[in-house]
């Protein structure tokens, strides 16, 4: 039997780490986060910009050339420029450590008046998905930046009506209540199909989990088909302000909601878990390692550790795909027993294969249990004692062992095999056969000096003082009642 394990995390089990001003963050009110191509995490706060290398923060303010200390959005173009949306004074970017803004960069100076005292909410920066160009939208102008010059485009269509820029199928689109435009660098094409009403201020998210539209605290699916935007009916609504959506894990979404914290849902919105420890979440961003960075209005930043599932198989180093057992060593590493006698140590980023037995290709490592600071392994060739590094300390020849049950008080372990139940006394280092009767598969402690025993012909009790096996009436018959696993249930039964 090959066992596949699934972890289901509840709210209190999510791994959160908080960073705040005392850790070096520029401010406790944080609006946004972003990871650049070099792996740095950037945070826009109310009192400056922070760059985090995983250990230390480097901060930027107007003393380093920022046009304003409040930073509401961060992006990076394909040339490596870090673009910022500051509260006022228009767009700026950081390139090779220098800040370029309307105060010191000629292509921006010419149009500085269009951004003067214009809050960040009134303008938008959109990075082209396939080249180094950038689109910048002010309250009543749309600009195209090619890396050297910036100039207005589509002037006949742009006015002060609410408008938006978004990307679909690697194309850039602009729309307001009147028109929809396809932008191909400086070339502008008027599209015949209208944009659905009342989404002029919508945000669009193209994620692994799907294409999502956020408008008026409602989340919908969207698709772009034949130059026409199609938005579904809302599938999720909130009575509080939804600030952002991002992927988390393999098939989950994380949603930041001011006043309600963070909501983690599956892509069908069937399963929902709220992390209420985080208040007033302003945005959420998932980095390349799958960690989610949640910015807050007053509590700094939280790092929500990745729940992304990683498949380990022969394609990335395992000798076989049959995995029979797994145990967690710490927050980042696991031991797994394979079907060919190989023990594998997993970490978040790599695997290390530790062959325990080389004399046989068929030696399933069926169970791994902790014993003091070491680990015991039930296998086809007996029982092995290893340390946390996977080094073999001792081998016990007990036969094909199906399960181990550690008695820490008596410093012993009970085990069952295809023909017997045995006991290993670690004080005397002695192995004793308690009963031989049939193929046994499962063990559990029961009423002090008794074990519950699951076998091929049903369920039994084993008296540890007399070593007598007694059937439990009603659960003892032939093959259909083979017992393969026994677990404690709410301290009231099995």
Residue pairs with C-beta under 8 A, 6 or more apart in sequence:
1 324
1 484
2 322
2 323
2 324
2 339
3 323
3 324
3 325
3 326
5 326
7 307
9 273
9 307
10 273
11 273
11 274
11 275
11 276
14 264
14 275
14 304
14 305
14 307
15 304
15 305
15 331
16 275
16 277
16 278
16 302
16 303
16 304
16 305
17 302
17 303
17 305
18 299
18 300
18 301
18 302
18 303
19 25
19 52
19 57
19 300
19 301
19 302
19 303
20 28
20 299
20 300
20 301
21 27
21 28
21 300
23 57
23 300
24 50
24 56
24 57
24 59
25 43
25 45
25 50
25 57
25 300
25 301
26 43
26 45
26 47
26 48
26 49
26 50
26 57
26 59
26 60
26 61
27 45
27 46
27 47
27 48
28 45
28 296
28 298
28 299
28 300
29 45
29 46
29 47
29 282
29 296
29 297
29 298
30 43
30 44
30 45
30 46
30 282
30 295
30 296
30 297
30 300
30 301
31 44
31 45
31 46
31 70
31 71
31 72
31 73
31 282
31 283
31 295
32 43
32 44
32 71
32 72
32 73
32 74
32 282
32 283
32 285
32 295
33 41
33 42
33 43
33 44
33 74
33 283
33 285
33 293
33 295
33 301
34 41
34 42
34 74
34 75
34 76
34 285
35 41
35 42
35 285
35 287
35 288
36 42
36 76
36 80
36 82
37 76
37 80
39 54
39 288
40 51
40 52
40 53
41 51
41 52
41 54
41 287
41 293
42 49
42 50
42 51
42 52
42 74
42 82
43 49
43 50
43 51
43 52
43 293
43 295
43 301
44 70
44 71
44 72
44 73
44 74
44 84
45 69
45 70
45 71
46 69
46 70
47 61
47 69
47 70
48 59
48 60
48 61
48 66
48 69
48 71
49 59
49 60
49 61
49 66
49 71
49 74
49 84
50 57
50 58
50 59
50 60
51 57
51 58
51 59
51 60
60 66
60 94
60 99
61 69
62 68
62 69
64 99
65 98
65 99
65 101
65 103
65 104
66 84
66 86
66 92
66 99
66 101
67 86
67 88
67 89
67 90
67 92
67 101
67 102
67 103
68 86
68 87
68 88
68 89
69 86
69 87
70 86
70 87
70 120
71 84
71 85
71 86
71 87
72 85
72 86
72 87
72 120
72 121
73 84
73 85
73 120
73 125
74 82
74 83
74 84
74 85
75 82
75 83
75 125
75 127
76 82
76 83
76 127
77 83
77 93
77 127
77 128
77 132
77 133
77 134
78 127
78 128
78 130
78 131
78 132
79 95
79 132
79 147
80 95
81 93
81 94
81 95
82 93
82 94
82 95
83 91
83 92
83 93
83 125
83 127
83 134
84 91
84 92
84 93
84 94
85 91
85 120
85 123
85 124
85 125
86 92
86 120
87 119
87 120
88 115
88 116
88 117
88 118
88 119
88 120
89 101
89 102
89 103
89 112
89 115
89 116
90 101
90 102
90 108
90 111
90 112
90 114
90 115
90 116
90 118
90 123
90 138
91 101
91 102
91 108
91 115
91 123
91 125
91 136
92 99
92 100
92 101
92 102
92 105
92 108
93 99
93 100
94 100
100 108
101 108
102 108
102 109
102 111
102 112
102 115
103 109
107 145
107 148
107 149
107 150
108 150
110 150
111 141
111 143
111 150
111 152
114 138
114 139
114 140
114 141
115 123
115 138
118 138
118 139
122 138
122 139
123 136
123 137
123 138
123 139
124 136
124 137
124 164
124 165
125 134
125 135
125 136
125 137
126 134
126 135
126 136
126 137
126 165
126 166
126 167
126 172
127 134
128 134
128 135
128 172
129 167
129 170
129 172
130 170
132 146
132 147
133 144
133 145
133 146
133 147
133 185
134 144
134 145
135 142
135 143
135 144
135 145
135 165
135 172
135 174
135 183
136 142
136 143
136 145
136 150
137 143
137 163
137 165
137 174
139 160
140 158
140 159
140 160
141 152
141 155
141 158
142 152
142 153
142 154
142 155
142 158
142 174
143 150
143 151
143 152
143 153
144 150
144 151
144 152
144 153
144 183
144 185
144 186
146 185
151 186
153 183
153 186
153 188
154 174
154 181
154 183
154 188
157 174
157 178
157 179
157 181
157 188
157 190
159 176
159 178
161 176
161 177
161 178
161 200
162 176
162 177
162 200
162 201
163 174
163 175
163 176
163 200
164 174
164 175
164 176
164 199
164 200
164 201
164 202
165 172
165 173
165 174
166 172
166 173
166 204
167 173
167 204
167 206
168 204
168 206
168 224
168 229
169 224
171 182
171 183
171 184
172 182
172 183
172 184
173 180
173 181
173 182
173 183
173 191
173 224
173 229
174 180
174 181
174 183
175 181
175 195
175 200
175 229
176 200
177 197
177 200
179 190
179 191
180 190
180 191
180 193
180 194
180 195
180 227
180 229
181 188
181 189
181 190
181 191
182 188
182 189
182 191
182 227
191 227
191 228
192 227
193 226
193 227
193 228
193 229
195 229
196 229
196 230
196 231
198 215
198 216
199 213
199 215
199 229
199 231
201 215
202 213
202 214
202 215
202 231
203 213
203 214
203 215
203 244
203 245
204 211
204 212
204 213
204 214
204 222
205 211
205 212
205 213
205 214
205 245
205 246
207 245
207 246
207 247
207 253
208 247
209 247
209 251
209 252
209 253
209 267
210 221
210 267
211 221
211 222
211 223
212 219
212 220
212 221
212 222
212 245
212 253
213 219
213 220
213 221
213 222
213 231
214 242
214 245
217 237
217 238
217 239
217 240
217 241
217 242
218 234
218 236
218 237
218 238
219 234
219 235
219 236
219 237
219 242
219 245
219 255
219 269
220 231
220 232
220 233
220 234
220 235
221 231
221 232
221 235
222 229
222 230
222 231
222 232
223 229
223 230
224 230
235 269
236 255
236 265
236 269
238 257
238 260
240 257
240 258
240 259
240 260
241 257
241 258
241 259
242 255
242 256
242 257
243 256
243 257
243 258
243 281
243 282
243 283
243 284
244 255
244 256
244 281
244 282
244 283
244 284
244 285
245 253
245 254
245 255
245 284
246 253
246 254
246 284
246 285
246 286
246 292
247 253
247 254
247 286
248 254
248 264
248 284
248 286
248 290
248 292
248 304
248 306
248 307
249 290
249 306
249 307
249 308
249 309
250 308
250 309
251 266
251 267
252 264
252 265
252 266
252 267
252 307
253 264
253 265
253 266
253 267
254 262
254 263
254 264
254 284
254 286
254 292
254 294
254 304
255 262
255 263
255 264
255 265
255 284
256 262
256 281
256 282
256 283
256 284
256 294
256 295
257 263
257 281
258 280
258 281
258 282
258 297
259 279
259 280
260 274
260 276
261 274
261 275
261 276
261 277
261 278
261 279
261 281
262 274
262 275
262 278
262 281
262 284
262 294
262 304
263 272
263 273
263 274
263 275
264 272
264 273
264 274
264 275
265 271
265 272
265 273
275 304
278 294
278 296
278 299
278 302
279 296
279 298
279 299
280 296
280 297
280 298
280 299
281 294
281 295
281 296
282 295
282 296
282 297
283 294
283 295
284 292
284 293
284 294
284 295
285 292
285 293
285 295
286 292
286 293
287 293
289 306
290 306
290 307
290 308
291 303
291 304
291 305
291 306
292 303
292 304
292 306
293 301
293 302
293 303
293 304
294 301
294 302
294 303
294 304
295 301
296 302
310 348
312 318
312 336
312 344
312 346
312 351
313 321
314 320
314 321
316 351
317 351
317 353
318 338
318 344
318 351
318 353
319 338
319 340
319 342
319 353
320 338
320 339
320 340
320 342
322 338
322 339
322 340
322 364
323 336
323 337
323 338
323 339
324 337
324 338
324 339
324 364
324 365
324 366
324 367
325 336
325 337
325 365
325 366
325 367
325 368
325 377
325 378
326 334
326 335
326 336
326 337
326 368
327 334
327 335
327 336
327 368
327 369
327 370
327 375
328 334
329 335
329 345
329 388
332 347
332 348
333 345
333 346
333 347
333 348
334 345
334 346
335 343
335 344
335 345
335 346
335 368
335 375
335 390
336 343
336 344
336 346
336 368
337 343
337 344
337 364
337 365
337 366
337 367
337 368
337 377
337 379
338 344
338 364
338 365
339 362
339 364
339 365
340 361
340 362
340 363
341 355
341 356
341 357
341 358
341 360
341 361
341 362
341 363
341 364
341 365
341 379
341 381
342 353
342 354
342 355
342 356
342 365
343 353
343 354
343 355
343 356
343 365
343 377
343 386
343 390
344 351
344 352
344 353
344 354
345 351
345 352
345 354
345 390
352 390
354 390
356 363
356 365
356 377
356 379
356 384
356 386
356 390
356 392
357 363
357 379
357 381
360 380
360 381
362 380
363 379
363 380
363 381
364 379
364 380
365 377
365 378
365 379
366 378
366 379
366 380
366 401
366 402
366 403
367 377
367 378
367 401
367 402
367 403
367 404
368 375
368 376
368 377
368 378
369 375
369 376
369 378
369 404
369 406
369 413
370 376
370 406
371 385
371 406
371 408
371 413
371 426
372 408
373 387
373 388
374 385
374 386
374 387
374 388
374 393
375 385
375 386
375 387
375 388
376 383
376 384
376 385
376 404
376 406
376 413
377 383
377 384
377 385
377 386
378 401
378 402
378 403
378 404
378 415
379 400
379 401
380 400
380 401
381 397
381 400
382 395
382 396
382 397
382 398
382 399
382 401
383 395
383 396
383 398
383 401
383 404
383 413
383 415
383 424
384 392
384 394
384 395
384 396
385 392
385 393
385 394
385 395
385 396
386 392
386 393
387 393
396 424
396 431
397 431
398 415
398 417
398 422
398 424
398 431
399 417
399 418
399 419
399 420
399 422
400 417
400 418
401 415
401 416
401 417
402 415
402 416
402 417
402 418
402 440
402 441
402 442
403 415
403 416
403 441
403 442
403 443
404 413
404 414
404 415
404 443
405 413
405 414
405 415
405 443
405 444
405 445
405 451
406 412
406 413
407 413
407 414
407 445
410 425
411 425
411 426
411 427
412 423
412 424
412 425
412 426
412 427
413 423
413 424
413 426
414 421
414 422
414 423
414 434
414 443
414 451
415 421
415 422
415 423
415 424
415 443
416 422
416 440
416 441
416 442
416 443
416 453
417 439
417 440
418 439
418 440
419 436
419 437
419 438
419 439
420 433
420 434
420 435
420 436
420 437
420 440
421 433
421 434
421 435
421 440
421 443
421 451
421 453
421 462
422 431
422 432
422 433
422 434
423 431
423 432
423 434
424 430
424 431
425 431
425 432
434 462
434 464
434 467
435 462
435 467
435 468
435 469
437 455
437 469
438 455
438 456
438 457
439 455
439 456
440 453
440 454
440 455
440 456
441 454
441 455
441 456
441 482
441 483
441 484
441 485
442 452
442 453
442 454
442 483
442 484
442 485
442 486
443 451
443 452
443 453
443 454
443 486
444 451
444 452
444 486
444 487
444 488
444 494
445 451
445 452
446 452
446 461
446 494
447 461
449 463
449 464
449 465
450 461
450 462
450 463
450 464
451 461
451 462
451 464
452 459
452 460
452 461
452 462
452 486
452 494
453 459
453 460
453 461
453 462
453 469
454 460
454 482
454 483
454 484
454 485
454 486
455 482
455 483
456 479
456 482
457 476
457 477
457 478
457 479
457 481
457 482
458 471
458 472
458 475
458 476
458 477
458 481
458 482
458 483
459 471
459 472
459 475
459 476
459 481
459 483
459 486
460 469
460 470
460 471
460 472
460 476
461 469
461 470
461 472
462 468
462 469
462 470
463 470
475 481
475 483
486 494
487 494
488 494
